């Protein structure tokens, strides 16, 4: 159990729902810039190390805007890169050999509107792809088929389902996704929303809701009857979550417990799901599902940032039995032996959308986008590879420069990292006219 004081914080004023996410993002950026100007904290140097960089690999020619990319490395060392582009509407599979040659490019489906993308390889070597709520599988023959999903049981599509990475490949696949609280028997609550007007006028209204929760479900032959639900009995939504599995299939989750009372209130929490030690009394029959309630514990986070926040990343290192949480624009903190340690700031001015590769082996492989002030190559959106080990960050290594062609586009979802756990790392990023990648050879000492 993690012991901590309550870290409830008022994060943003409530605004109309259609503009809420954009406003939250804008407010967060403004707050970061103001804090940076006011405090000007010293950027840590990071320990020096050498990374062997391969040549740039061209994966796709396309005018970029909001591409989704996922990457995974198979047991033979080949990288499988999945790309969903709103420009072409096609879902593609690109295979890169260990020498950096593209050996296969194929279209999985010509018309896929994927707001999210993830990929994993199962015990038989089959490649699984989650493109939004749709699940595709590459058969040994090379043919693609569409497979069942856990959320089909409740006839509701989640917004951004993912695989939980990190378990040994002889373990069942693990799915994590948002689920409406009512569908799994969560208690109802009243939230209070409001919009302001001039001269003190405004509208305030209550809203009865069951909120949303996080479900984790293991592959069981397509039945999907056993669900673990995080925060099921709480009165808060589970938001801004990140999850990672240990080799034996346990799942670690960090998340924000949120609710709205004229403002969004958040508490950072941590939970561990261990189906092997589950207590039968905690399992309930709900709408034909066997649902296990999983409780979270409050996390000790800095009072100026008392939340996990969007785009946080979570990794697990089996060699050290450590969890690493990396928060956007902040740093990394380690969980070991039931305790979260202090946060170590990243050696970058700003770090957008950090990603942690699974598996880890004695260190963590991380990529993040920085700023031009961080770049030695004058890239406006440089892409950096970093290591984290023994409570220390390495010096950032610039491996590419990201960018998209459209004015309102974003390259964050196309910056990804995959590792084979033995020092062979693939990094992807977007450029204005396509998607690029590069192999890195990372020292293991």
RODO-2510 file (C-alpha; in nm, 4 decimals, decimal comma):
residues 445
     n   res          X          Y          Z
     1     x     0,0000     0,0000     0,0000
     2     x     0,1304     0,3437    -0,0896
     3     x     0,1004     0,5946     0,1934
     4     x     0,0477     0,9564     0,0952
     5     x    -0,1417     1,2646     0,1908
     6     x    -0,4447     1,3588    -0,0139
     7     x    -0,3467     1,5377    -0,3328
     8     x    -0,6802     1,6726    -0,4488
     9     x    -0,6288     1,9691    -0,6776
    10     x    -0,8498     2,2022    -0,8808
    11     x    -0,7110     2,1745    -1,2322
    12     x    -0,9269     2,3624    -1,4818
    13     x    -1,2490     2,5582    -1,4894
    14     x    -1,5393     2,3799    -1,6532
    15     x    -1,6245     2,4971    -2,0056
    16     x    -1,8534     2,3626    -2,2778
    17     x    -1,7745     1,9966    -2,3450
    18     x    -1,7026     2,0395    -2,7172
    19     x    -1,4095     2,2689    -2,6365
    20     x    -1,2983     2,1254    -2,3031
    21     x    -1,0016     1,9148    -2,4209
    22     x    -0,8577     2,1922    -2,6376
    23     x    -0,8951     2,4404    -2,3541
    24     x    -0,7319     2,2060    -2,1023
    25     x    -0,4364     2,1534    -2,3370
    26     x    -0,4008     2,5259    -2,3998
    27     x    -0,4225     2,6042    -2,0288
    28     x    -0,1639     2,3400    -1,9449
    29     x     0,0799     2,4766    -2,2041
    30     x     0,0316     2,8320    -2,0775
    31     x     0,0865     2,7196    -1,7185
    32     x     0,4048     2,5389    -1,8144
    33     x     0,5408     2,8379    -2,0023
    34     x     0,4600     3,0771    -1,7179
    35     x     0,6176     2,8422    -1,4638
    36     x     0,9260     2,8022    -1,6805
    37     x     0,9690     3,1778    -1,7146
    38     x     0,9074     3,2450    -1,3463
    39     x     1,1207     2,9706    -1,1958
    40     x     1,3744     2,8906    -1,4732
    41     x     1,4803     2,5638    -1,3061
    42     x     1,8191     2,4246    -1,3873
    43     x     1,8118     2,1468    -1,6475
    44     x     2,0078     1,8415    -1,5299
    45     x     2,2909     1,7304    -1,7557
    46     x     2,2362     1,3535    -1,7683
    47     x     2,5174     1,1000    -1,7789
    48     x     2,6993     1,0679    -2,1149
    49     x     2,6743     0,7514    -2,3194
    50     x     2,7170     0,6406    -2,6803
    51     x     2,4381     0,5164    -2,9058
    52     x     2,5051     0,3706    -3,2494
    53     x     2,2528     0,5219    -3,4909
    54     x     2,1567     0,3467    -3,8121
    55     x     2,0498     0,5293    -4,1289
    56     x     1,7076     0,6904    -4,1610
    57     x     1,4491     0,4431    -4,2947
    58     x     1,1615     0,5675    -4,5082
    59     x     0,8424     0,3869    -4,4053
    60     x     0,5711     0,5800    -4,5888
    61     x     0,5307     0,8696    -4,8299
    62     x     0,2273     1,0765    -4,7313
    63     x     0,1345     1,4362    -4,6552
    64     x     0,1185     1,4104    -4,2777
    65     x    -0,1334     1,5568    -4,0361
    66     x    -0,2450     1,3283    -3,7476
    67     x    -0,0848     0,9912    -3,8223
    68     x    -0,1101     0,7080    -3,5730
    69     x     0,1908     0,4740    -3,5462
    70     x     0,2579     0,1618    -3,3404
    71     x     0,5670    -0,0591    -3,3446
    72     x     0,6656    -0,3966    -3,2021
    73     x     0,9699    -0,6233    -3,2553
    74     x     0,9254    -0,9975    -3,3079
    75     x     1,1460    -1,2778    -3,1759
    76     x     1,3515    -1,2801    -3,4978
    77     x     1,4400    -0,9126    -3,4558
    78     x     1,2114    -0,7759    -3,7293
    79     x     1,0223    -0,4547    -3,6514
    80     x     0,6525    -0,4449    -3,7384
    81     x     0,5327    -0,0869    -3,7812
    82     x     0,1609    -0,0115    -3,8120
    83     x     0,0556     0,3196    -3,9664
    84     x    -0,2914     0,4728    -3,9877
    85     x    -0,3110     0,7914    -4,1928
    86     x    -0,6170     1,0182    -4,2135
    87     x    -0,4937     1,1314    -4,5558
    88     x    -0,5181     0,7885    -4,7221
    89     x    -0,7613     0,6230    -4,4742
    90     x    -0,5549     0,3049    -4,5172
    91     x    -0,4180     0,0925    -4,2324
    92     x    -0,0680    -0,0266    -4,3293
    93     x     0,1803    -0,2836    -4,2019
    94     x     0,5505    -0,2213    -4,2710
    95     x     0,8220    -0,4726    -4,1776
    96     x     1,1834    -0,3608    -4,1275
    97     x     1,4624    -0,6169    -4,0956
    98     x     1,7438    -0,5819    -3,8385
    99     x     1,9681    -0,4360    -4,1082
   100     x     1,7308    -0,1468    -4,1765
   101     x     1,5722    -0,2705    -4,5004
   102     x     1,1969    -0,2508    -4,5568
   103     x     1,1059    -0,6081    -4,6521
   104     x     0,7264    -0,5801    -4,6605
   105     x     0,4679    -0,3090    -4,7064
   106     x     0,1031    -0,4104    -4,7148
   107     x    -0,2389    -0,2552    -4,6699
   108     x    -0,4354    -0,4298    -4,3948
   109     x    -0,7566    -0,2476    -4,4771
   110     x    -0,8110     0,0339    -4,7329
   111     x    -1,0701     0,2215    -4,5265
   112     x    -0,9999     0,2504    -4,1536
   113     x    -1,0757     0,5562    -3,9431
   114     x    -0,8424     0,4910    -3,6495
   115     x    -0,8342     0,7437    -3,3679
   116     x    -0,5858     0,5196    -3,1837
   117     x    -0,3471     0,2394    -3,2771
   118     x    -0,1613    -0,0354    -3,0923
   119     x     0,0068    -0,3661    -3,1757
   120     x     0,1238    -0,6819    -2,9979
   121     x     0,2534    -1,0303    -3,0837
   122     x     0,1022    -1,3385    -2,9184
   123     x     0,2501    -1,6729    -2,8130
   124     x     0,2050    -1,8227    -3,1611
   125     x     0,3806    -1,5322    -3,3323
   126     x     0,0620    -1,3791    -3,4712
   127     x     0,0534    -1,0011    -3,4974
   128     x    -0,2486    -0,8306    -3,3365
   129     x    -0,3509    -0,4746    -3,4180
   130     x    -0,6026    -0,2513    -3,2414
   131     x    -0,7089     0,0240    -3,4822
   132     x    -0,9571     0,2230    -3,2770
   133     x    -1,2124    -0,0331    -3,1539
   134     x    -1,1367    -0,2823    -3,4350
   135     x    -0,9089    -0,5833    -3,3789
   136     x    -0,7112    -0,7288    -3,6718
   137     x    -0,4943    -1,0423    -3,6682
   138     x    -0,2295    -1,1501    -3,9192
   139     x    -0,2560    -1,5240    -3,9719
   140     x     0,0545    -1,7425    -4,0344
   141     x    -0,0450    -1,7465    -4,4027
   142     x    -0,0101    -1,3679    -4,4171
   143     x    -0,3844    -1,3086    -4,4446
   144     x    -0,5536    -1,0558    -4,2196
   145     x    -0,8780    -1,1272    -4,0380
   146     x    -1,0921    -0,9331    -3,7932
   147     x    -1,1162    -1,0746    -3,4401
   148     x    -1,3440    -1,0435    -3,1401
   149     x    -1,2908    -0,7805    -2,8703
   150     x    -1,3796    -0,7665    -2,4995
   151     x    -1,5876    -0,4494    -2,5437
   152     x    -1,8145    -0,6203    -2,7951
   153     x    -1,9622    -0,8048    -2,4938
   154     x    -2,1187    -0,4790    -2,3703
   155     x    -2,1901    -0,3500    -2,7219
   156     x    -2,0016    -0,0254    -2,6573
   157     x    -1,6861     0,0918    -2,8355
   158     x    -1,4182     0,2459    -2,6109
   159     x    -1,2430     0,5643    -2,7203
   160     x    -0,8818     0,4408    -2,7262
   161     x    -0,8343     0,0731    -2,6353
   162     x    -0,4793    -0,0535    -2,5930
   163     x    -0,2836    -0,3671    -2,5290
   164     x    -0,1005    -0,3893    -2,1967
   165     x     0,2606    -0,4560    -2,2926
   166     x     0,5348    -0,6252    -2,0929
   167     x     0,4081    -0,9779    -2,0211
   168     x     0,5979    -1,2771    -2,1567
   169     x     0,4694    -1,3821    -2,4969
   170     x     0,3572    -1,7194    -2,3649
   171     x     0,1048    -1,5328    -2,1498
   172     x    -0,2431    -1,4313    -2,2772
   173     x    -0,2803    -1,0960    -2,4471
   174     x    -0,4012    -0,8194    -2,2164
   175     x    -0,6464    -0,5460    -2,3178
   176     x    -0,7058    -0,2173    -2,1334
   177     x    -0,9892     0,0217    -2,2179
   178     x    -1,2317     0,2772    -2,0795
   179     x    -1,5745     0,1452    -1,9878
   180     x    -1,8921     0,3239    -1,8794
   181     x    -1,9476     0,2806    -1,5074
   182     x    -2,3113     0,1803    -1,5489
   183     x    -2,2160    -0,1190    -1,7646
   184     x    -2,0069    -0,2676    -1,4811
   185     x    -2,2226    -0,1716    -1,1830
   186     x    -2,0365     0,1401    -1,0649
   187     x    -2,2227     0,3660    -0,8190
   188     x    -2,3997     0,6756    -0,9512
   189     x    -2,3036     1,0266    -0,8446
   190     x    -2,3985     1,3881    -0,9061
   191     x    -2,1534     1,6168    -1,0890
   192     x    -2,2051     1,9922    -1,1122
   193     x    -2,1246     2,1797    -1,4316
   194     x    -2,1461     2,5447    -1,5192
   195     x    -2,0761     2,8074    -1,7809
   196     x    -2,0123     3,1696    -1,6986
   197     x    -2,1652     3,4804    -1,8473
   198     x    -2,1104     3,8529    -1,8338
   199     x    -2,2014     4,0692    -1,5308
   200     x    -2,2054     3,7724    -1,2942
   201     x    -2,4572     3,5751    -1,4980
   202     x    -2,4115     3,2045    -1,5590
   203     x    -2,5754     2,8664    -1,5740
   204     x    -2,5096     2,5837    -1,3277
   205     x    -2,6653     2,2420    -1,3611
   206     x    -2,6278     1,9032    -1,1889
   207     x    -2,5753     1,5834    -1,3843
   208     x    -2,6275     1,2314    -1,2557
   209     x    -2,3663     0,9919    -1,3921
   210     x    -2,1951     0,6591    -1,3278
   211     x    -1,8750     0,7983    -1,4771
   212     x    -1,6093     0,5881    -1,6480
   213     x    -1,3728     0,3194    -1,5261
   214     x    -1,0717     0,1261    -1,6579
   215     x    -1,1202    -0,2396    -1,7521
   216     x    -0,8354    -0,4889    -1,7962
   217     x    -0,9234    -0,8166    -1,9668
   218     x    -0,7069    -1,1136    -2,0624
   219     x    -0,7444    -1,3097    -2,3846
   220     x    -0,9452    -1,6250    -2,3147
   221     x    -1,0342    -1,7626    -2,6549
   222     x    -1,2754    -1,4836    -2,7412
   223     x    -1,5178    -1,5226    -2,4478
   224     x    -1,3949    -1,2259    -2,2398
   225     x    -1,6104    -1,3023    -1,9375
   226     x    -1,3516    -1,2149    -1,6655
   227     x    -1,2935    -0,8411    -1,6138
   228     x    -1,0807    -0,6502    -1,3650
   229     x    -1,2186    -0,2975    -1,3202
   230     x    -1,0078    -0,0245    -1,1608
   231     x    -1,1880     0,2144    -0,9276
   232     x    -1,5174     0,0288    -0,9655
   233     x    -1,6558     0,1220    -0,6219
   234     x    -1,5172     0,4755    -0,6130
   235     x    -1,7103     0,7892    -0,7002
   236     x    -1,4487     0,9241    -0,9424
   237     x    -1,3758     0,8643    -1,3096
   238     x    -1,0584     0,6801    -1,4033
   239     x    -0,8765     0,9120    -1,6455
   240     x    -0,5304     0,9769    -1,7916
   241     x    -0,4239     0,6200    -1,7190
   242     x    -0,1131     0,4252    -1,8173
   243     x    -0,0611     0,0506    -1,7711
   244     x     0,2226    -0,2006    -1,8005
   245     x     0,2484    -0,5732    -1,7315
   246     x     0,5170    -0,7739    -1,5583
   247     x     0,6465    -1,0897    -1,7326
   248     x     0,4144    -1,3073    -1,5189
   249     x     0,1052    -1,1146    -1,6312
   250     x     0,0407    -0,8835    -1,3360
   251     x    -0,0717    -0,5382    -1,4436
   252     x     0,0371    -0,2089    -1,2868
   253     x    -0,1762     0,1005    -1,3460
   254     x    -0,1334     0,4699    -1,2672
   255     x    -0,4277     0,7023    -1,3235
   256     x    -0,6102     1,0162    -1,2231
   257     x    -0,9259     0,9752    -1,0171
   258     x    -1,1414     1,2638    -1,1395
   259     x    -1,4798     1,4220    -1,0902
   260     x    -1,6387     1,7563    -1,1758
   261     x    -1,7796     2,0006    -0,9228
   262     x    -1,7666     2,3216    -1,1271
   263     x    -1,4013     2,2293    -1,1829
   264     x    -1,2169     1,9069    -1,2544
   265     x    -1,0718     1,7552    -0,9377
   266     x    -0,7905     1,4999    -0,9730
   267     x    -0,6015     1,2602    -0,7495
   268     x    -0,3057     1,0540    -0,8715
   269     x    -0,3489     0,6855    -0,7881
   270     x    -0,1718     0,3534    -0,8362
   271     x    -0,3219     0,0041    -0,8578
   272     x    -0,1930    -0,3482    -0,9165
   273     x    -0,4006    -0,6225    -1,0773
   274     x    -0,2926    -0,9766    -0,9945
   275     x    -0,5519    -1,2272    -1,1202
   276     x    -0,3534    -1,5172    -0,9754
   277     x    -0,4136    -1,3933    -0,6189
   278     x    -0,7644    -1,2595    -0,6713
   279     x    -1,0138    -1,3236    -0,3932
   280     x    -1,3305    -1,4973    -0,5122
   281     x    -1,5440    -1,2868    -0,2784
   282     x    -1,4364    -0,9764    -0,4729
   283     x    -1,5815    -1,1157    -0,7971
   284     x    -1,9353    -1,0137    -0,8887
   285     x    -2,1714    -1,1296    -1,1591
   286     x    -2,2729    -0,8183    -1,3549
   287     x    -2,4591    -0,8337    -1,6872
   288     x    -2,3184    -1,1785    -1,7584
   289     x    -1,9609    -1,0757    -1,6690
   290     x    -1,7436    -1,1849    -1,3777
   291     x    -1,6177    -0,8466    -1,2560
   292     x    -1,3372    -0,8060    -1,0029
   293     x    -1,3126    -0,4673    -0,8307
   294     x    -0,9585    -0,3249    -0,8088
   295     x    -0,8886    -0,0422    -0,5660
   296     x    -0,6191     0,2206    -0,6115
   297     x    -0,3926     0,3910    -0,3575
   298     x    -0,3018     0,7584    -0,3593
   299     x     0,0408     0,8436    -0,4957
   300     x     0,2850     1,0924    -0,3428
   301     x     0,3251     1,3484    -0,6207
   302     x     0,4516     1,7053    -0,6062
   303     x     0,1834     1,9540    -0,4901
   304     x     0,2447     2,1774    -0,7918
   305     x     0,1569     1,8829    -1,0236
   306     x    -0,0691     1,6598    -0,8110
   307     x    -0,1908     1,4422    -1,0986
   308     x    -0,0616     1,1857    -1,3469
   309     x    -0,1780     1,3954    -1,6411
   310     x    -0,2184     1,3132    -2,0098
   311     x     0,0526     1,1354    -2,2087
   312     x     0,2258     0,9840    -1,9066
   313     x     0,4192     0,6606    -1,9701
   314     x     0,4740     0,3601    -1,7459
   315     x     0,7425     0,0929    -1,7778
   316     x     0,8589    -0,2146    -1,5853
   317     x     1,2125    -0,3544    -1,5618
   318     x     1,2185    -0,7229    -1,4704
   319     x     1,5921    -0,7067    -1,3920
   320     x     1,5392    -0,4597    -1,1075
   321     x     1,1678    -0,5151    -1,0282
   322     x     1,1124    -0,1415    -1,0739
   323     x     0,8286     0,0589    -1,2242
   324     x     0,9130     0,3876    -1,3943
   325     x     0,6520     0,6608    -1,4361
   326     x     0,7470     0,9428    -1,6740
   327     x     0,5179     1,2450    -1,6835
   328     x     0,5087     1,4923    -1,9697
   329     x     0,7369     1,7944    -1,9109
   330     x     0,8286     1,6640    -1,5660
   331     x     1,0524     1,3656    -1,4973
   332     x     1,0669     1,0045    -1,3889
   333     x     0,9822     0,8460    -1,0548
   334     x     1,0470     0,4850    -0,9548
   335     x     0,8207     0,2462    -0,7632
   336     x     1,0019    -0,0347    -0,5832
   337     x     0,9245    -0,2457    -0,2774
   338     x     0,5897    -0,0729    -0,2300
   339     x     0,7255     0,2837    -0,2330
   340     x     0,7365     0,5638    -0,4881
   341     x     1,0649     0,7514    -0,4917
   342     x     1,1282     1,1193    -0,5737
   343     x     1,0835     1,2560    -0,9232
   344     x     1,4019     1,3054    -1,1282
   345     x     1,3610     1,5811    -1,3850
   346     x     1,4331     1,4955    -1,7497
   347     x     1,7371     1,6683    -1,9063
   348     x     1,5186     1,8607    -2,1547
   349     x     1,3480     2,2010    -2,1432
   350     x     1,0161     2,0374    -2,2316
   351     x     0,9429     1,6730    -2,3098
   352     x     0,6293     1,6055    -2,5128
   353     x     0,4585     1,2646    -2,5173
   354     x     0,7245     1,0439    -2,3558
   355     x     0,7161     0,6743    -2,4534
   356     x     0,8754     0,3843    -2,2670
   357     x     0,9601     0,0676    -2,4581
   358     x     0,8725    -0,2777    -2,3308
   359     x     1,0539    -0,4940    -2,2393
   360     x     1,3237    -0,3294    -2,0283
   361     x     1,6483    -0,5013    -1,9299
   362     x     1,8516    -0,3249    -1,6612
   363     x     1,7487     0,0173    -1,7934
   364     x     1,4500     0,1882    -1,9548
   365     x     1,4403     0,2991    -2,3201
   366     x     1,2488     0,6267    -2,3625
   367     x     1,1764     0,8637    -2,6500
   368     x     1,0248     1,2112    -2,6279
   369     x     0,9883     1,5224    -2,8398
   370     x     1,1767     1,8301    -2,7235
   371     x     1,1989     2,1918    -2,8353
   372     x     1,4333     2,3800    -3,0650
   373     x     1,6173     2,5028    -2,7544
   374     x     1,7090     2,1389    -2,6839
   375     x     1,8205     2,0595    -3,0402
   376     x     2,1822     2,0622    -3,1523
   377     x     2,0645     2,0228    -3,5153
   378     x     1,8206     2,3182    -3,5129
   379     x     1,5176     2,0891    -3,5377
   380     x     1,1997     2,2682    -3,4380
   381     x     1,0567     1,9447    -3,2911
   382     x     1,3582     1,7225    -3,2181
   383     x     1,3064     1,3571    -3,1256
   384     x     1,5289     1,2315    -2,8431
   385     x     1,6231     0,8895    -2,7148
   386     x     1,7109     0,8650    -2,3446
   387     x     1,7917     0,5967    -2,0922
   388     x     1,6901     0,5879    -1,7291
   389     x     1,8763     0,3637    -1,4858
   390     x     1,9742     0,3668    -1,1196
   391     x     1,7704     0,6826    -1,0597
   392     x     1,9561     0,8792    -1,3288
   393     x     1,8805     1,0071    -1,6767
   394     x     2,1244     0,9743    -1,9620
   395     x     2,2079     1,2689    -2,1788
   396     x     1,9437     1,2961    -2,4543
   397     x     2,0502     1,1674    -2,7971
   398     x     1,8854     1,3442    -3,0913
   399     x     1,7740     1,0825    -3,3434
   400     x     1,5424     1,2798    -3,5748
   401     x     1,3273     1,5830    -3,6327
   402     x     0,9494     1,5577    -3,6323
   403     x     0,7029     1,7691    -3,8251
   404     x     0,3706     1,7514    -4,0062
   405     x     0,2480     1,9191    -4,3237
   406     x    -0,0825     2,0592    -4,2001
   407     x    -0,1074     2,3691    -3,9836
   408     x    -0,3335     2,2107    -3,7203
   409     x    -0,1731     1,8662    -3,7379
   410     x     0,0147     1,6853    -3,4635
   411     x     0,3045     1,4416    -3,4791
   412     x     0,2842     1,3194    -3,1201
   413     x     0,1091     0,9896    -3,1965
   414     x     0,3644     0,9021    -3,4666
   415     x     0,6665     0,9270    -3,2337
   416     x     0,7086     0,5740    -3,0994
   417     x     0,9750     0,3381    -2,9666
   418     x     1,0102    -0,0406    -2,9731
   419     x     1,2816    -0,2551    -2,8132
   420     x     1,3836    -0,6202    -2,8297
   421     x     1,5173    -0,5992    -2,4719
   422     x     1,8724    -0,6665    -2,5899
   423     x     1,9875    -0,3249    -2,7019
   424     x     1,8171    -0,3086    -3,0431
   425     x     1,5716    -0,0162    -3,0473
   426     x     1,3554     0,1256    -3,3273
   427     x     1,2326     0,4866    -3,3130
   428     x     0,9692     0,6335    -3,5482
   429     x     0,8647     0,9922    -3,6180
   430     x     0,6694     1,1938    -3,8789
   431     x     0,8075     1,4436    -4,1286
   432     x     0,6028     1,6667    -4,3549
   433     x     0,6012     1,4195    -4,6435
   434     x     0,6050     1,0850    -4,4652
   435     x     0,6944     0,8589    -4,1733
   436     x     1,0574     0,7788    -4,0926
   437     x     1,2396     0,5465    -3,8534
   438     x     1,5873     0,4552    -3,7367
   439     x     1,7458     0,1574    -3,5630
   440     x     1,9571     0,2329    -3,2557
   441     x     2,2162     0,0024    -3,1044
   442     x     2,2253     0,0760    -2,7317
   443     x     2,5092    -0,0406    -2,5014
   444     x     2,3940    -0,2871    -2,2360
   445     x     2,6676    -0,2362    -1,9757
***
